[in-house]
Amino acid sequence: MAEDNRRGEEDERGPGGTHQMFMVMEDLLEKLKVLDYEEEVLVKHNMKALSRHYFVSNPYMAANTGEQFYLFTIIASWLINAAGRPFTPPQEYDEPYATVSNILSELRAFGVKVDFPPSKLKAGSGEHVCYVLDRLADEALKKRGFVFRRPNYPTETTEEESVTEDDAELTISKVEEEMIEEPDDEDENVIDLEALKSRTNQNEVEPSSKPDVILESRVDAAEWSLEVERVLPQLKVTIRTDNKDWRIHVDQMHQHRDGITASMKETKAYLDKLQEDISKTLEKVSSREKYINNQLESLIQEYRSAQAKFSEAKERYQQGSGGVTERTRILAEISEELEKVKQEMEEKGSSMSDGAPVVKIKQSLTKLRQEVVQMDIRIGVVEHTLLQAKLKEKSNMTRDMHATNIPEPTIGPYG
């Protein structure tokens, strides 16, 4: 479809429409040179000079899209600033679509009609890129007051050449001038014009006199023929044609036209035959297509019904898949909770079945009993010691009271 649209545009513009951007690019390059873009753009950004068809999109020309787009934006921003409007030069990492949109907005501000989308400029080359740069260059030249004027061609005085009716009748002076202007390298096969001229002048000076008797040739005819054959190559005078002569160009144009006409007749016959063959082939293809459509109508209906059923089944499958996904999520949550409960139960079971705490308790009880026995023993010793101390104190008090030498009773051990 895009190819048909492109061909339709080319037909509307004419056969030379595809080459219009080459001319626009050449004019643009001349305008950039007038604006001194070499010093202000190329030297500043360390870039090489543009070629005559740098921004032209052509499949036969090598192109670097990134470099072309970057150079297009740099030149466009420079031209906008040169035209009197402030514009920030784009950077390398800026959004291409935003940069192109800003350039087109500035172009519309100058009153230029833009009837194409910004995506046409993202390639960095093509007809629209040349158009935008050419219009911006015009605005920059207008700002600087530069106007192209028509060239003044100098008048040339051309002498009209006299065309002789018979090419064989050449004067000696004309042959001499041609030989002086265009000397021939083959000097051996050229006649000596100086000797011929001097001989002719001598004949002119001498008075003409009529012979008294009829002259008769005494030269043999065979020898004369041999002499003629020997001298004939030296008598040939070659005059080189001037390629600047307009008559030669006209003759060449007539020859080319006759050749084109002759070729056109042959080509037209072949093209007519080819057109007939293509028309017959198209008719056969269309009839075969109709036949196939009629034969496959039932199969097409079955395919459509099967496709409708497949769509319904696919929709039900999607709905079921949604329910399965939800239930799978719920199952994952329940499984996670179950794992937690199992882990807790295992911890409790292991703690209940483990006998180590009971053993510890028994050991602690045994140790407590031993400590209780030891404590009872200590308590008994302390009580005995306390009783002895009390008895001793009581006996001392009694002794002091009676002040007698009553022997103290012997106190036996604590029973």
Salt bridges, closest charged atoms under 4 A:
GLU3 OE2 - ARG6 NH2 2.32
GLU3 OE2 - ARG7 NE 3.55
GLU10 OE2 - ARG6 NH1 2.78
GLU26 OE2 - ARG52 NH2 2.52
GLU26 OE2 - HIS53 NE2 3.15
GLU40 OE2 - ARG144 NH2 3.66
GLU106 OE1 - ARG85 NE 2.60
GLU127 OE1 - ARG13 NH1 2.85
ASP134 OD1 - LYS31 NZ 2.83
ASP134 OD2 - ARG135 NH1 3.12
ASP138 OD1 - LYS31 NZ 2.55
ASP138 OD2 - ARG135 NH1 3.72
GLU139 OE2 - LYS142 NZ 3.84
GLU176 OE1 - LYS197 NZ 3.39
ASP184 OD1 - ARG240 NH2 3.84
GLU227 OE2 - ARG230 NH2 2.35
ASP245 OD1 - ARG247 NH1 3.54
GLU326 OE2 - ARG329 NH2 2.32
GLU333 OE2 - ARG329 NH1 2.81
GLU408 OE2 - ARG399 NH1 3.25
